[in-house]
Amino acid sequence: MRIDRKIREKFDNNNHSVFSLNYHLILVIKYRRKVITDESSVFLKEIFLRICPDYKIELKEWNHDKDYVHILFKAQPDTPLSRFINCYKSASSRLVKKKFPEIRQYLWKEYFWSKSYCLITAGGASLEALKEYIEKQGMD
């Protein structure tokens, strides 16, 4: 399959595929404890950036509130997302409590992140637009 040069420039690619894999990740503090400050958010982001290259992930945007973080990132088709997220949650939980020991007083049984997380694909086209495009294939 020959891929148009304009498409290659618009999307990411590797030797065998062209892709655009963007994700919105939301991580919540266990029991919604309000422990994230601007300083600890910067530290949590630095940990994320340290782990990213091992999983072929590129951070696009980061923001936080007192009890959660929102992360927009790009990945590749072979990125093991759940392994990456669990690795990040584990490392960041341990390191943030070490750097900011005062956080521990607000946590229950040392848990920092909630076990669950929200991961949403963040594509360009709506599902309806994609469905309509696929339905119209071969009709010319």
Backbone as numpy.savetxt, mean C-alpha at the origin, in Angstrom:
# Nx Ny Nz CAx CAy CAz Cx Cy Cz
2.79 -10.87 -28.78 1.94 -9.70 -28.78 2.84 -8.46 -28.78
2.69 -7.63 -29.79 3.45 -6.41 -29.90 2.69 -5.28 -29.20
3.37 -4.60 -28.32 2.70 -3.56 -27.53 3.12 -2.19 -28.04
2.13 -1.37 -28.32 2.32 -0.03 -28.85 3.25 0.79 -27.93
4.14 1.56 -28.53 5.10 2.38 -27.77 4.39 3.37 -26.84
3.28 3.96 -27.28 2.55 4.92 -26.44 2.00 4.25 -25.18
1.56 3.00 -25.33 1.05 2.27 -24.17 2.20 1.99 -23.21
3.35 1.57 -23.74 4.52 1.29 -22.90 4.94 2.52 -22.10
4.84 3.70 -22.71 5.25 4.93 -22.03 4.26 5.32 -20.94
3.00 4.95 -21.11 1.95 5.33 -20.18 1.91 4.41 -18.95
2.36 3.17 -19.11 2.28 2.18 -18.05 3.67 1.71 -17.64
3.72 0.94 -16.55 4.95 0.28 -16.15 5.09 -0.97 -17.00
6.32 -1.47 -17.11 6.49 -2.70 -17.88 7.74 -3.44 -17.40
7.76 -4.72 -17.73 8.94 -5.53 -17.52 9.17 -6.31 -18.82
9.95 -7.35 -18.80 10.26 -8.06 -20.04 9.05 -8.65 -20.74
8.02 -9.04 -19.99 6.93 -9.79 -20.59 5.54 -9.17 -20.42
5.44 -8.02 -19.77 4.10 -7.48 -19.55 4.12 -5.96 -19.37
2.95 -5.41 -19.57 2.71 -3.98 -19.35 1.63 -3.92 -18.28
1.78 -3.04 -17.30 0.84 -3.04 -16.18 0.79 -1.67 -15.51
-0.27 -1.48 -14.75 -0.45 -0.31 -13.90 -1.18 -0.81 -12.65
-0.40 -1.13 -11.62 -0.96 -1.71 -10.40 -0.79 -0.74 -9.24
-1.84 -0.01 -8.96 -1.84 0.97 -7.89 -2.79 0.50 -6.80
-2.36 0.67 -5.54 -3.15 0.19 -4.41 -3.27 1.28 -3.35
-4.41 1.26 -2.68 -4.67 2.14 -1.54 -4.77 1.23 -0.32
-3.84 1.41 0.60 -3.79 0.58 1.81 -4.15 1.44 3.02
-5.03 0.91 3.85 -5.41 1.60 5.08 -5.08 0.66 6.25
-4.22 1.14 7.14 -3.85 0.39 8.34 -4.36 1.16 9.55
-4.99 0.42 10.45 -5.63 1.03 11.62 -4.94 0.54 12.89
-4.79 1.44 13.85 -4.22 1.09 15.14 -5.22 0.21 15.89
-4.70 -0.80 16.57 -5.55 -1.73 17.34 -6.45 -0.94 18.29
-7.74 -1.25 18.26 -8.76 -0.58 19.07 -8.83 0.92 18.82
-8.37 1.32 17.65 -8.42 2.73 17.22 -7.79 3.68 18.25
-6.76 3.20 18.91 -6.03 4.07 19.87 -5.42 5.23 19.09
-5.50 6.40 19.62 -5.03 7.61 18.94 -3.58 7.89 19.33
-2.66 7.18 18.69 -1.25 7.24 19.09 -0.32 7.78 18.00
-0.82 8.00 16.80 0.05 8.46 15.72 0.17 9.98 15.76
1.41 10.44 15.83 1.71 11.87 15.77 2.39 12.14 14.42
2.62 13.40 14.12 3.34 13.73 12.88 4.72 13.08 12.88
5.39 13.12 14.03 6.73 12.55 14.13 6.73 11.03 13.96
5.79 10.36 14.62 5.75 8.90 14.47 5.29 8.49 13.07
4.45 9.29 12.44 4.04 9.01 11.06 5.23 9.07 10.11
6.08 10.07 10.30 7.29 10.17 9.46 8.16 8.93 9.67
8.28 8.48 10.89 9.07 7.28 11.19 8.45 6.04 10.55
7.12 5.90 10.65 6.43 4.77 10.04 6.61 4.78 8.51
6.57 5.96 7.93 6.79 6.10 6.49 8.22 5.69 6.11
9.20 6.06 6.91 10.59 5.69 6.64 10.76 4.17 6.65
10.10 3.50 7.57 10.16 2.04 7.61 9.55 1.46 6.34
8.43 2.01 5.94 7.76 1.57 4.70 8.73 1.70 3.52
9.39 2.85 3.43 10.32 3.10 2.33 11.52 2.16 2.36
11.95 1.75 3.55 13.07 0.80 3.67 12.71 -0.58 3.16
11.46 -0.99 3.35 11.02 -2.33 2.97 10.61 -2.39 1.49
10.14 -1.29 0.94 9.63 -1.24 -0.44 10.51 -1.90 -1.49
11.80 -1.58 -1.58 12.61 -2.14 -2.66 12.65 -3.67 -2.68
12.60 -4.30 -1.52 12.62 -5.77 -1.46 11.39 -6.39 -2.11
10.31 -5.62 -2.22 9.06 -6.13 -2.77 8.66 -5.44 -4.07
9.56 -4.67 -4.65 9.31 -3.94 -5.90 8.08 -3.03 -5.77
8.05 -2.29 -4.67 6.93 -1.38 -4.39 7.46 0.05 -4.40
6.63 0.95 -4.91 6.98 2.37 -4.96 5.89 3.17 -4.24
6.28 3.89 -3.21 5.34 4.73 -2.47 4.97 5.94 -3.31
3.67 6.21 -3.41 3.19 7.37 -4.17 2.66 8.47 -3.25
2.00 8.08 -2.16 1.42 9.07 -1.24 1.26 8.44 0.13
1.38 9.28 1.15 1.27 8.82 2.55 0.56 9.91 3.34
-0.39 9.53 4.17 -1.01 10.48 5.09 -1.52 9.71 6.30
-1.84 10.43 7.35 -2.26 9.77 8.58 -3.25 10.62 9.35
-3.91 9.96 10.27 -4.66 10.61 11.32 -4.13 10.01 12.61
-4.75 10.27 13.72 -4.21 9.79 15.00 -4.33 8.28 15.18
-5.25 7.64 14.42 -5.47 6.20 14.62 -5.38 5.36 13.33
-4.90 5.92 12.26 -4.72 5.15 11.02 -3.77 5.85 10.06
-3.31 5.08 9.06 -2.52 5.65 7.98 -3.16 5.24 6.65
-3.05 6.12 5.68 -3.47 5.86 4.31 -2.22 5.86 3.45
-2.07 4.83 2.62 -0.87 4.68 1.80 -1.29 4.37 0.37
-0.77 5.12 -0.57 -0.98 4.84 -1.99 0.36 4.36 -2.53
0.36 3.19 -3.15 1.61 2.66 -3.68 1.40 1.90 -4.98
2.50 1.74 -5.71 2.52 0.98 -6.96 3.25 -0.32 -6.71
2.82 -1.38 -7.38 3.47 -2.68 -7.24 3.65 -3.30 -8.62
4.27 -4.46 -8.65 4.46 -5.20 -9.89 3.64 -6.49 -9.83
3.42 -7.14 -10.97 2.57 -8.34 -10.97 3.04 -9.45 -10.04
4.33 -9.56 -9.80 4.83 -10.63 -8.95 5.05 -10.21 -7.49
4.55 -9.06 -7.11 4.70 -8.59 -5.73 3.76 -9.37 -4.81
4.30 -10.03 -3.79 3.44 -10.74 -2.82 2.87 -9.74 -1.80
1.72 -9.17 -2.11 1.18 -8.07 -1.31 0.92 -8.44 0.15
0.29 -9.56 0.41 -0.01 -9.89 1.81 1.28 -10.12 2.59
2.28 -10.72 1.97 3.56 -10.92 2.66 4.22 -9.57 2.96
4.17 -8.65 1.99 4.73 -7.31 2.19 4.02 -6.60 3.34
2.70 -6.61 3.33 1.93 -5.90 4.37 2.21 -6.48 5.75
2.24 -7.79 5.85 2.53 -8.42 7.15 3.95 -8.11 7.61
4.90 -8.11 6.68 6.28 -7.76 7.02 6.35 -6.32 7.53
5.67 -5.42 6.83 5.67 -4.02 7.24 5.03 -3.84 8.62
3.86 -4.45 8.80 3.16 -4.30 10.08 4.00 -4.83 11.24
4.63 -5.95 11.03 5.46 -6.54 12.08 6.67 -5.66 12.42
7.41 -5.27 11.40 8.61 -4.44 11.62 8.25 -3.08 12.19
7.25 -2.44 11.62 6.90 -1.09 12.08 6.35 -1.11 13.51
5.59 -2.13 13.86 5.07 -2.23 15.22 6.21 -2.31 16.24
7.15 -3.18 15.95 8.29 -3.36 16.85 9.14 -2.09 16.94
9.45 -1.49 15.79 10.35 -0.34 15.76 9.72 0.95 16.30
8.45 1.16 16.01 7.81 2.39 16.49 7.68 2.37 18.01
7.43 1.21 18.60 7.34 1.11 20.07 8.71 1.29 20.71
9.75 0.89 19.99 11.10 1.07 20.51 11.52 2.54 20.47
11.20 3.21 19.37 11.59 4.62 19.22 10.70 5.56 20.03
9.43 5.21 20.18 8.47 6.04 20.90 7.85 5.21 22.04
8.60 4.94 23.10 8.12 4.06 24.17 6.85 4.56 24.85
6.60 5.86 24.78 5.39 6.41 25.41 4.12 5.85 24.77
4.21 5.37 23.55 3.06 4.80 22.86 2.52 3.58 23.60
3.41 2.82 24.20 3.03 1.57 24.86 1.92 1.74 25.90
1.90 2.86 26.57 0.89 3.07 27.63 -0.52 3.14 27.07
-0.67 3.39 25.78 -1.99 3.50 25.16 -2.43 2.21 24.46
-1.51 1.26 24.38 -1.81 0.02 23.66 -2.30 -1.05 24.62
-2.98 -2.02 24.06 -3.46 -3.15 24.83 -2.63 -4.37 24.47
-1.96 -4.97 25.44 -1.12 -6.15 25.23 -0.06 -5.94 24.15
0.46 -4.75 24.05 1.54 -4.44 23.11 1.14 -4.44 21.64
-0.13 -4.68 21.33 -0.56 -4.68 19.93 -0.56 -3.25 19.40
0.04 -3.05 18.23 0.06 -1.73 17.62 -0.99 -1.65 16.50
-0.83 -2.48 15.47 -1.78 -2.48 14.35 -2.92 -3.46 14.61
-4.07 -3.15 14.07 -5.17 -4.11 14.04 -4.75 -5.27 13.14
-5.28 -6.47 13.39 -4.94 -7.62 12.54 -5.40 -7.41 11.11
-6.53 -6.76 10.95 -7.09 -6.56 9.62 -6.53 -5.30 8.96
-6.72 -5.21 7.67 -6.35 -4.02 6.92 -7.27 -3.90 5.71
-7.25 -2.77 5.08 -8.06 -2.53 3.88 -7.10 -2.27 2.72
-7.21 -3.07 1.66 -6.39 -2.90 0.47 -7.31 -2.81 -0.72
-7.24 -1.69 -1.43 -8.15 -1.42 -2.53 -7.33 -1.14 -3.78
-7.72 -1.74 -4.90 -7.05 -1.40 -6.14 -7.47 0.01 -6.54
-6.53 0.75 -7.06 -6.80 2.13 -7.45 -6.47 2.29 -8.93
-7.40 1.87 -9.77 -7.17 1.92 -11.22 -7.69 3.20 -11.83
-7.44 3.34 -13.11 -7.85 4.55 -13.81 -9.30 4.51 -14.27
-9.75 3.37 -14.77 -11.09 3.28 -15.34 -12.05 2.66 -14.34
-13.31 3.04 -14.43 -14.33 2.44 -13.56 -14.64 1.02 -14.04
-15.22 0.22 -13.16 -15.59 -1.14 -13.55 -16.61 -1.12 -14.68
-17.52 -0.17 -14.64 -18.53 -0.07 -15.70 -17.87 0.22 -17.06
-16.91 1.12 -17.07 -16.22 1.45 -18.33 -15.46 0.24 -18.86
-14.81 -0.50 -17.99 -14.09 -1.71 -18.41 -15.05 -2.77 -18.94
-16.15 -2.96 -18.23 -17.15 -3.94 -18.64 -17.69 -3.60 -20.03
-18.01 -2.33 -20.24 -18.52 -1.89 -21.54 -17.48 -2.09 -22.63
-16.21 -1.78 -22.35 -15.13 -1.95 -23.33 -14.99 -3.43 -23.72
-15.03 -4.32 -22.73 -14.88 -5.75 -23.01 -16.08 -6.28 -23.80
-17.27 -5.82 -23.45 -18.48 -6.26 -24.17 -18.43 -5.87 -25.64
-17.80 -4.76 -25.97 -17.78 -4.26 -27.35 -16.65 -4.85 -28.19
-15.80 -5.65 -27.60 -14.69 -6.23 -28.37 -15.22 -7.18 -29.43
-14.60 -7.12 -30.63 -14.96 -8.01 -31.72 -16.21 -7.60 -32.46
-16.78 -6.45 -32.17 -18.01 -6.01 -32.82 -17.75 -5.15 -34.05
-16.49 -4.85 -34.37 -16.19 -4.01 -35.53 -16.20 -4.78 -36.82
